[in-house]
Amino acid sequence: MDEFFHHYTEILTDPAHLAVEVTLMLVVDVLFLGLIWPFITRYFNRKLHQQHQILDAEHGIKHHADHVHHDDHVHPVPAAAAVECEDV
């Protein structure tokens, strides 16, 4: 056990070892995740958009630029919440 702590403190205090650790952290964190993160977010955004479209179709919702239409036969909207639309 004494030999373990000797090697542990030797590695911990070795400047070359610490430099290699920092270099590997930069390579993995910055380059690897920096290059892959846009693909991961694009994938999740695409999946969320597909699920949103499926839910809108199930609930009869149509999106316009500034408002949302509800099909009354699928899920009736109370008269107080209904808004007239010129796009129909």
N, C-alpha and C positions, 0 to 999 in steps of 0.2 A: 504494500500500500504506500509505503514511503517513496518507492520508485515512481509510482503513478503521479503523486503530487509534484515530484521533482520534474518529471517530463511536462506535466500540466503547466507549472509556472514557467518553465523554460519556453514552451510554445507561446504562452500568453504574453510573455515579455519580449519575445523576439520581434524586432521591427520588420524583418523581411516577411515573417508569417502574417503579421497584421496587414502589411501592404498587399499581400496576395488575397487575404480575406476581403479587403475593401475593393480590390479589383474585381473579384468574382461577384461581389454584391452589385457593383455597378453594371457589370456585363449582364447579369441575370435580370436585375430590376429595370435598368434603363433600356438596354437594347432588346432583350427578349420580350418583356412585357410591353415596352413602348411600340414594338412592331406588331405584336399580336392583339393588343387591347382594342384597336379600331375594328378588327375583324370580329372580336367577341361582342362589342357593343352593337355593331351592324347586325349580327345574327339575332341578338335579343330584341333589338328594335323591330326587325322584320317579323319575328314570332309574335311580339305584342301587337303589331299592326294587324296581322292575320287574325289573331284572337279577337281583336276589337271589331274587325269586319264581320266575323262570325256572330258575335253577340249582337251587333247592330242589325244583322239580317234576321236573327231570331226574334228580336224585339220590334222590328219594323221601324227602325230609325234611319233617317236619311240626313246626312250632313251637307250643309251648304257653307259658304264662306263665313257667314256671320251668325248662323242660327241652325237649329236642328228641327227636322220634321218627325212627328210620330204618327204612325199609321193607327188610326183609332180602332180598327177592327182587331189589331193584335193586342195592344195595351192602350186602353182609352186614357186620354189626358184630360184632367179636369178643365172645365171651361175657363176658369180663372187663369190657368197656366198656358192655355192655347194662344198662339200668336198667328195672325193672318200673314200669309206670305204672297208676294207678288210673283214668285218663281214658279208657282204651280200651274 
